Amino acid sequence: MTERRVRVRFAPSPTGPLHIGGVRTALYNYLFARKHGGDFILRIEDTDQTRYVPGAENYIIEALKWLGIEPNEGVGFGDGSHAPYRQSERKHLYREYAEKLLASGHAYYAFDTTEELEAMRERLKASNIASQYDAITRMAMKNSLTLSEDEVIRRIGSGEPYVIRIKLPKKEEVKFQDMIRGWVSVSTSQMDDKVLYKSDGMPTYHLANVVDDYLMQTTHVIRGEEWLPSAPLHVLLYRYLGWEEVMPEFAHLPLLLKPEGNGKLSKRDGDRLGFPVFPLEWEDPSTGEVSSGYRETGYFSEAVVNMLALLGWNGGTTQEVFTKEELIQAFSIERVSKHGAKFDQNKARWFNQQYLRQRDDTDIAERLKPVLVANQVHASDDYITKVCGLMKEKVHFPKEIWDLGYYFFIEPLKFDAEVVKKRWKDFAPAFIGSLKDKFNRSTIFTAGEIEKLFNEALAEQNLQSKDVLQVFRLSVSGMGAGAPIFETVELLGKDKVVNRMERALNEIHTYA
């Protein structure tokens, strides 16, 4: 048999913003396709029209574009030879395959009302039996297996609502090999006769995704762990439709877990602990509630991709920071864990810090400018760029350059009281006064000269750097930590620094 070209798909439903768990699924599909020189498809699975949310589809497309994990085929990314890629636009295709399953005896019509189904479930529940519509319970229900052929024709002809259910064997082991989990075996006695075709004329996920994967020549289905219980049903559909030879290989990815590790990561966890769980900011069209996004929080898209890649996969080395091309080359499904991966907010921030440090200072400056404008700060592009160069080793996000280094742009608002209490000893005023006078007399004000004058003042007063370096920083910035101090002082300029030191001498004693 000729080896097939690798074709994978990411198939989200447009029911709201894209969770980062979904982003990771898209990423692994993308990396797998690129690694094997194959195709990555975006298919929108919108068969459940009752849950459709306006704007969700565009959100998914924009998120994938921002992250740089773009499909080469599908909705929003150019039609290939298997269009359309929205399931709602493929509605006419699915009935044919439902009819084929009916004709072969692998499916049947069911006319049960909502009330009748609920009554059945209550009866089973009262008897301590699993409440599922299966090989046993279906024979007590209203369907084409219990009704005469004439009655079935009459009901359909009169327009009575019905669904089409798969007919599962009473007790059969369904086996398939998962690329991550190995052999999986499930008995049909533990499964129910799922609805394949709904009364509104739309297929369910189960039928639609199998038919679409077949018609789109999907070779590998890489999806979340939550779909593992449905996989045996999908295997049977491939068999019943006569497509076993081209059935894709399955890989069910582990969950992204809460930071504590107990359960799936949710929006509530992000709200509770203060981190995004969506790639982009999202405004709920029905409530107006705004949820934060990685992009708007200040994350670099490359950092988000790198962080997500390592939540459930490892390359077998100690390397943690990967370019996209390195991820493509290193990625393999075999190294994806079976176990859930705990989300670590601090690690996410660390990844962003690594990518920030690699950025050009001018790029960081452009990202900082809106923050400065919001704080009514005006400074030259050259000055902002130099500040970013000094501060980027100290921060995780460009906006933190303002939070932790606002003193580059305005007078310190206050002096850190804790640092004053700990470091402002009896000898501090004399040292700061002496150093201020040296700065005043100096005609050269470079980092090297500033350090030289600092060391002269130390020697004259028989002090060590550890005694007064933080005091010096405090007098200039109001803080006990920050960017390299001598370079900071040079950038601020002599007049500004001397004035701040004078202010410190006049005010710091009030903090004692």
C-alpha positions as CSV (number, residue, x, y, z in Angstrom):
1,M,0.0,0.0,0.0
2,T,1.4,3.4,-1.0
3,E,2.3,5.6,2.0
4,R,-0.1,8.5,2.4
5,R,0.8,12.1,2.7
6,V,0.4,13.2,6.4
7,R,-2.8,15.2,6.9
8,V,-4.0,16.4,10.3
9,R,-6.7,18.7,11.4
10,F,-7.6,21.0,14.2
11,A,-11.4,21.0,14.5
12,P,-12.7,23.4,17.2
13,S,-16.4,24.3,17.8
14,P,-17.2,28.0,17.6
15,T,-18.8,28.0,21.1
16,G,-16.6,30.6,22.7
17,P,-13.0,31.7,23.1
18,L,-10.2,29.2,22.3
19,H,-8.8,27.7,25.6
20,I,-5.0,27.2,25.8
21,G,-5.7,23.5,26.0
22,G,-7.2,23.8,22.5
23,V,-4.2,25.9,21.4
24,R,-1.9,23.1,22.5
25,T,-3.9,20.6,20.5
26,A,-3.6,22.9,17.4
27,L,0.1,23.3,18.1
28,Y,0.9,19.6,18.3
29,N,-1.1,19.0,15.0
30,Y,0.9,21.8,13.4
31,L,4.3,20.5,14.6
32,F,3.4,16.9,13.5
33,A,2.4,18.1,10.1
34,R,5.4,20.3,9.6
35,K,7.8,17.6,10.9
36,H,6.4,15.1,8.3
37,G,6.0,17.5,5.4
38,G,2.2,17.2,5.5
39,D,-0.9,19.3,5.7
40,F,-2.5,21.0,8.7
41,I,-6.2,21.8,8.2
42,L,-8.6,24.0,10.2
43,R,-12.1,22.6,10.2
44,I,-14.9,24.4,12.1
45,E,-17.3,21.8,13.7
46,D,-20.4,23.9,14.0
47,T,-23.0,21.1,13.9
48,D,-24.5,22.2,17.2
49,Q,-26.1,25.4,16.2
50,T,-27.7,25.9,19.7
51,R,-24.2,26.5,21.1
52,Y,-22.9,28.7,18.3
53,V,-21.4,32.0,19.6
54,P,-21.0,35.0,17.3
55,G,-17.4,36.0,16.8
56,A,-15.9,32.7,18.1
57,E,-14.8,31.5,14.6
58,N,-13.0,34.8,13.9
59,Y,-11.4,34.6,17.3
60,I,-10.0,31.1,16.6
61,I,-8.6,32.2,13.2
62,E,-7.0,35.4,14.7
63,A,-5.5,33.4,17.6
64,L,-3.8,30.9,15.3
65,K,-2.4,33.7,13.2
66,W,-1.1,35.6,16.3
67,L,0.6,32.4,17.5
68,G,2.1,31.6,14.2
69,I,0.7,28.1,14.0
70,E,-1.3,28.7,10.8
71,P,-3.0,25.9,8.9
72,N,-2.2,25.6,5.2
73,E,-5.7,24.6,4.4
74,G,-9.2,25.4,5.9
75,V,-11.4,28.1,7.1
76,G,-9.6,31.5,7.0
77,F,-6.5,30.0,5.5
78,G,-7.3,29.3,1.9
79,D,-9.5,26.6,0.4
80,G,-7.9,23.4,-0.6
81,S,-9.5,20.6,-2.7
82,H,-11.6,19.4,0.2
83,A,-13.7,22.6,0.8
84,P,-16.0,23.6,2.4
85,Y,-14.4,23.3,5.8
86,R,-17.4,24.4,8.0
87,Q,-19.5,21.4,8.9
88,S,-22.7,23.5,8.6
89,E,-21.8,24.0,4.9
90,R,-21.3,20.2,4.5
91,K,-24.7,19.3,5.8
92,H,-25.8,17.7,2.5
93,L,-22.9,15.2,2.7
94,Y,-23.8,13.4,5.9
95,R,-27.3,12.1,5.2
96,E,-25.9,9.7,2.5
97,Y,-23.7,8.0,5.1
98,A,-26.4,7.8,7.7
99,E,-28.6,6.1,5.0
100,K,-25.7,3.7,4.3
101,L,-25.6,2.7,7.9
102,L,-29.3,2.2,8.0
103,A,-29.2,0.0,4.9
104,S,-26.5,-2.2,6.3
105,G,-28.3,-2.6,9.6
106,H,-25.7,-0.7,11.6
107,A,-28.1,2.1,12.5
108,Y,-31.8,2.6,13.2
109,Y,-34.5,5.3,13.5
110,A,-35.6,6.3,17.0
111,F,-38.8,8.2,17.7
112,D,-38.5,8.6,21.5
113,T,-39.6,11.9,22.9
114,T,-37.5,13.8,25.5
115,E,-40.0,12.8,28.2
116,E,-39.8,9.1,27.2
117,L,-36.0,9.2,27.3
118,E,-36.0,10.8,30.7
119,A,-38.5,8.3,32.1
120,M,-36.2,5.5,30.8
121,R,-33.2,7.0,32.5
122,E,-35.1,7.4,35.8
123,R,-36.3,3.7,35.7
124,L,-32.7,2.5,35.1
125,K,-31.4,4.8,37.8
126,A,-33.9,3.5,40.3
127,S,-32.7,-0.1,39.5
128,N,-29.0,0.9,39.9
129,I,-28.4,0.2,36.2
130,A,-26.3,2.5,34.0
131,S,-28.8,4.8,32.2
132,Q,-27.8,4.3,28.6
133,Y,-29.7,3.6,25.4
134,D,-28.0,0.3,24.4
135,A,-28.5,-3.3,23.1
136,I,-30.8,-4.1,26.0
137,T,-32.8,-0.9,26.7
138,R,-33.4,-0.1,23.1
139,M,-35.8,-3.1,22.8
140,A,-38.2,-1.3,25.2
141,M,-38.1,2.0,23.4
142,K,-39.8,3.4,20.3
143,N,-37.6,2.8,17.3
144,S,-37.4,0.9,14.0
145,L,-36.1,-2.2,15.9
146,T,-39.4,-2.5,17.9
147,L,-41.9,-0.9,15.5
148,S,-43.2,-2.5,12.3
149,E,-41.8,-1.3,9.0
150,D,-45.2,0.2,8.0
151,E,-45.3,2.1,11.3
152,V,-41.8,3.5,10.8
153,I,-42.7,4.6,7.2
154,R,-46.0,6.2,8.5
155,R,-44.2,8.1,11.3
156,I,-41.5,9.4,9.0
157,G,-44.1,10.3,6.3
158,S,-46.2,12.2,8.8
159,G,-43.2,14.4,9.8
160,E,-42.8,12.9,13.3
161,P,-39.3,13.9,14.7
162,Y,-36.7,11.2,14.8
163,V,-33.0,10.6,15.2
164,I,-30.7,8.0,13.8
165,R,-28.8,6.0,16.3
166,I,-25.9,3.6,15.7
167,K,-26.7,0.0,16.5
168,L,-23.9,-1.4,18.6
169,P,-23.4,-5.2,19.2
170,K,-24.4,-6.4,22.6
171,K,-21.0,-7.5,23.8
172,E,-18.0,-7.0,21.6
173,E,-14.4,-5.8,22.4
174,V,-13.4,-2.8,20.3
175,K,-9.6,-2.5,20.1
176,F,-7.4,0.2,18.6
177,Q,-3.9,1.4,19.1
178,D,-3.4,4.9,20.4
179,M,0.0,6.6,19.5
180,I,0.3,7.8,23.0
181,R,-1.5,5.3,25.2
182,G,-0.8,2.0,23.3
183,W,-3.6,-0.5,22.9
184,V,-7.0,0.5,24.1
185,S,-9.8,-2.0,24.5
186,V,-13.5,-1.2,25.3
187,S,-16.5,-3.5,25.4
188,T,-19.6,-2.4,23.6
189,S,-21.5,-3.4,26.8
190,Q,-20.0,-0.2,28.3
191,M,-21.1,2.0,25.4
192,D,-24.5,3.3,24.3
193,D,-26.2,3.7,20.9
194,K,-25.1,7.3,20.3
195,V,-27.2,9.6,18.1
196,L,-25.6,10.0,14.7
197,Y,-28.2,12.2,13.0
198,K,-30.4,14.7,14.9
199,S,-34.0,15.6,14.4
200,D,-32.9,19.1,13.1
201,G,-31.3,17.4,10.1
202,M,-27.7,18.0,11.4
203,P,-25.3,15.2,12.1
204,T,-23.7,14.8,15.6
205,Y,-20.0,15.2,16.1
206,H,-19.5,11.4,15.9
207,L,-20.8,10.9,12.4
208,A,-19.7,14.3,11.0
209,N,-16.1,14.0,12.2
210,V,-15.6,10.5,10.9
211,V,-17.1,11.3,7.5
212,D,-15.1,14.5,7.2
213,D,-11.9,12.9,8.3
214,Y,-12.5,10.2,5.6
215,L,-13.4,12.7,2.8
216,M,-10.5,15.0,3.8
217,Q,-8.1,12.1,3.8
218,T,-7.0,12.7,7.4
219,T,-4.2,10.3,8.3
220,H,-3.8,11.1,12.0
221,V,-6.3,12.4,14.6
222,I,-4.5,14.2,17.3
223,R,-7.0,15.5,19.8
224,G,-7.7,15.9,23.6
225,E,-8.1,13.2,26.1
226,E,-11.8,14.0,26.5
227,W,-12.5,12.3,23.2
228,L,-10.9,9.0,24.2
229,P,-14.2,7.5,25.4
230,S,-15.7,8.3,21.9
231,A,-12.8,6.7,20.0
232,P,-14.2,3.1,20.1
233,L,-17.5,4.4,18.5
234,H,-15.5,6.1,15.8
235,V,-13.5,3.0,15.1
236,L,-16.8,1.1,14.7
237,L,-18.1,3.7,12.3
238,Y,-15.0,3.3,10.1
239,R,-15.6,-0.4,10.1
240,Y,-19.3,-0.2,9.4
241,L,-18.8,2.3,6.6
242,G,-16.1,0.1,5.0
243,W,-13.2,2.5,5.6
244,E,-11.0,0.5,8.0
245,E,-8.1,0.4,5.6
246,V,-7.8,4.2,5.6
247,M,-8.8,4.8,9.3
248,P,-6.5,7.5,10.7
249,E,-4.2,6.7,13.6
250,F,-5.3,8.2,16.9
251,A,-3.4,10.1,19.5
252,H,-5.3,11.4,22.6
253,L,-3.4,14.2,24.4
254,P,-3.2,14.5,28.2
255,L,-5.2,17.2,30.0
256,L,-3.8,20.6,31.0
257,L,-4.3,20.6,34.8
258,K,-4.8,23.2,37.4
259,P,-1.6,24.5,39.0
260,E,-2.5,22.3,42.0
261,G,-2.8,19.3,39.7
262,N,-6.4,18.3,40.7
263,G,-8.5,18.7,37.6
264,K,-8.7,20.3,34.3
265,L,-7.4,23.9,33.9
266,S,-10.4,26.3,33.7
267,K,-11.2,30.0,33.3
268,R,-12.0,30.1,37.0
269,D,-8.5,29.0,37.8
270,G,-7.1,31.9,35.8
271,D,-9.5,34.3,37.4
272,R,-8.7,33.0,40.9
273,L,-4.9,33.1,40.4
274,G,-4.6,36.0,38.0
275,F,-3.4,34.5,34.7
276,P,-5.0,34.2,31.2
277,V,-6.4,30.9,29.9
278,F,-7.2,32.3,26.5
279,P,-4.7,33.4,23.8
280,L,-6.5,36.6,23.1
281,E,-8.7,38.9,25.1
282,W,-12.4,37.8,24.7
283,E,-15.6,39.8,25.3
284,D,-18.6,37.6,25.8
285,P,-21.2,38.9,23.4
286,S,-24.1,38.0,25.6
287,T,-22.8,39.2,29.0
288,G,-20.1,41.8,28.0
289,E,-17.7,40.0,30.4
290,V,-14.1,40.5,29.4
291,S,-11.6,37.7,29.8
292,S,-7.9,38.4,29.7
293,G,-5.6,37.1,26.9
294,Y,-2.0,36.2,26.6
295,R,-1.5,38.8,23.9
296,E,-3.0,41.7,25.8
297,T,-1.2,40.7,29.0
298,G,2.1,41.2,27.3
299,Y,3.2,37.7,26.3
300,F,5.2,37.1,23.2
301,S,3.5,34.6,20.9
302,E,6.7,32.6,20.6
303,A,6.9,32.3,24.4
304,V,3.3,31.0,24.6
305,V,4.1,28.4,21.9
306,N,7.3,27.3,23.6
307,M,5.6,27.1,27.0
308,L,2.6,25.1,25.7
309,A,4.8,22.7,23.7
310,L,6.5,21.6,26.9
311,L,3.2,21.1,28.8
312,G,2.9,17.4,28.0
313,W,5.9,16.8,25.7
314,N,9.6,16.8,26.2
315,G,12.4,16.6,23.7
316,G,14.5,14.2,25.8
317,T,17.1,16.8,26.6
318,T,17.5,19.6,29.1
319,Q,16.7,22.2,26.5
320,E,13.8,24.4,27.4
321,V,13.9,27.3,25.0
322,F,13.1,26.3,21.4
323,T,12.6,28.3,18.2
324,K,9.7,27.1,16.2
325,E,11.9,25.4,13.7
326,E,13.7,23.6,16.6
327,L,10.3,22.4,17.9
328,I,9.4,21.1,14.5
329,Q,12.6,19.1,14.2
330,A,12.4,17.8,17.8
331,F,8.7,17.0,18.1
332,S,7.4,13.4,18.1
333,I,4.1,12.0,19.3
334,E,6.0,9.2,21.1
335,R,7.4,11.7,23.6
336,V,4.0,13.1,24.6
337,S,3.1,12.0,28.1
338,K,0.1,9.9,29.0
339,H,-0.3,12.0,32.2
340,G,-1.8,15.4,32.6
341,A,0.5,18.4,32.8
342,K,0.2,21.0,35.6
343,F,0.0,24.6,34.4
344,D,2.7,26.7,36.1
345,Q,2.1,30.5,35.9
346,N,5.7,31.2,37.1
347,K,7.1,29.1,34.3
348,A,5.0,30.8,31.8
349,R,6.4,34.2,33.0
350,W,9.9,32.7,32.8
351,F,9.4,31.7,29.2
352,N,8.3,35.2,28.4
353,Q,11.3,36.7,30.1
354,Q,13.6,34.5,28.0
355,Y,12.0,35.8,24.8
356,L,12.0,39.4,26.0
357,R,15.7,39.3,26.6
358,Q,16.3,38.1,23.0
359,R,14.2,41.0,21.6
360,D,15.8,44.1,20.1
361,D,15.6,47.1,22.4
362,T,13.7,49.2,19.8
363,D,11.0,46.4,19.6
364,I,10.5,46.4,23.4
365,A,10.4,50.2,23.3
366,E,7.5,50.1,20.9
367,R,5.6,47.8,23.2
368,L,6.3,50.1,26.2
369,K,5.2,53.3,24.5
370,P,1.4,52.8,25.0
371,V,2.0,52.4,28.7
372,L,4.0,55.6,28.8
373,V,1.3,57.4,26.9
374,A,-1.3,56.1,29.3
375,N,0.7,57.6,32.2
376,Q,1.1,60.9,30.3
377,V,4.9,60.5,30.0
378,H,6.8,62.0,27.1
379,A,10.3,60.9,26.2
380,S,12.3,60.6,23.0
381,D,12.4,57.2,21.2
382,D,16.2,57.1,21.8
383,Y,15.8,57.5,25.5
384,I,12.9,55.0,25.8
385,T,15.1,52.5,23.9
386,K,18.0,53.0,26.2
387,V,15.8,52.5,29.3
388,C,14.5,49.2,27.8
389,G,18.1,48.1,27.2
390,L,18.9,48.6,30.9
391,M,15.7,47.1,32.3
392,K,15.0,44.1,30.1
393,E,17.0,41.7,32.2
394,K,14.9,42.7,35.2
395,V,11.4,42.2,33.9
396,H,9.1,39.5,32.4
397,F,6.9,41.9,30.3
398,P,7.6,45.2,28.6
399,K,4.9,46.9,30.7
400,E,6.9,46.0,33.8
401,I,9.6,48.4,32.7
402,W,7.2,51.2,33.8
403,D,6.1,49.3,36.9
404,L,9.7,48.7,38.1
405,G,11.5,51.5,36.4
406,Y,9.1,54.5,36.3
407,Y,11.9,56.6,38.0
408,F,13.6,56.8,34.6
409,F,10.7,59.0,33.4
410,I,9.5,60.8,36.5
411,E,10.7,61.7,40.0
412,P,10.5,58.8,42.5
413,L,7.1,58.9,44.2
414,K,8.5,57.8,47.5
415,F,11.5,56.1,49.1
416,D,11.1,52.4,49.9
417,A,10.6,52.4,53.7
418,E,11.9,48.9,54.2
419,V,15.1,49.7,52.4
420,V,15.4,52.9,54.4
421,K,15.0,51.0,57.7
422,K,17.5,48.3,56.7
423,R,20.2,50.3,55.0
424,W,20.0,54.1,55.8
425,K,22.5,54.0,58.7
426,D,24.2,56.9,60.4
427,F,27.0,57.0,57.8
428,A,24.6,57.2,54.8
429,P,23.9,60.9,54.8
430,A,27.6,61.8,54.8
431,F,28.4,59.3,52.0
432,I,25.5,60.5,49.8
433,G,26.4,64.1,50.4
434,S,30.1,63.5,49.5
435,L,29.2,61.6,46.4
436,K,26.7,64.3,45.3
437,D,29.5,66.9,45.6
438,K,31.8,64.8,43.5
439,F,29.1,64.5,40.8
440,N,28.6,68.3,40.9
441,R,32.3,68.9,40.3
442,S,32.7,66.3,37.6
443,T,32.8,67.3,34.0
444,I,32.5,63.7,32.8
445,F,29.4,61.7,33.6
446,T,29.8,58.3,32.1
447,A,29.1,55.0,33.9
448,G,32.8,54.3,34.2
449,E,33.5,57.8,35.7
450,I,30.5,57.5,38.0
451,E,31.8,54.1,39.3
452,K,35.2,55.7,39.8
453,L,33.8,58.6,41.9
454,F,31.7,56.1,43.9
455,N,34.8,54.1,44.8
456,E,36.7,57.3,45.7
457,A,33.9,58.2,48.2
458,L,34.0,54.7,49.6
459,A,37.8,54.9,50.2
460,E,37.6,58.4,51.8
461,Q,35.0,57.2,54.3
462,N,36.4,53.8,54.9
463,L,33.3,52.0,53.7
464,Q,32.6,48.9,51.5
465,S,30.3,48.8,48.5
466,K,27.9,46.5,50.3
467,D,27.4,49.2,52.9
468,V,26.1,51.9,50.6
469,L,25.4,50.6,47.1
470,Q,21.7,50.1,47.9
471,V,21.6,53.5,49.7
472,F,23.0,55.1,46.6
473,R,20.3,53.4,44.4
474,L,17.6,54.4,46.9
475,S,18.6,58.1,46.7
476,V,18.4,58.1,42.9
477,S,15.4,55.8,42.2
478,G,13.5,55.5,45.5
479,M,13.9,51.7,45.2
480,G,16.3,49.1,46.6
481,A,16.7,47.2,43.3
482,G,16.7,47.9,39.6
483,A,18.8,48.2,36.5
484,P,22.6,48.4,36.7
485,I,23.1,51.5,38.9
486,F,26.1,53.2,37.2
487,E,24.5,52.9,33.8
488,T,21.2,54.1,35.2
489,V,22.8,57.2,36.7
490,E,24.5,58.0,33.4
491,L,21.3,57.8,31.5
492,L,19.4,60.0,34.0
493,G,22.1,62.7,33.7
494,K,24.0,64.7,36.2
495,D,21.5,67.4,37.0
496,K,18.6,65.0,37.6
497,V,20.7,62.7,39.7
498,V,22.2,65.5,41.9
499,N,18.8,66.9,42.5
500,R,17.4,63.5,43.5
501,M,20.3,62.9,45.9
502,E,19.6,66.3,47.5
503,R,16.0,65.5,47.9
504,A,16.9,62.1,49.5
505,L,19.1,63.9,52.0
506,N,16.2,66.2,52.9
507,E,13.4,63.7,53.0
508,I,14.7,60.2,53.9
509,H,15.0,61.0,57.6
510,T,11.2,61.4,57.7
511,Y,10.9,57.6,56.8
512,A,12.8,56.5,59.9
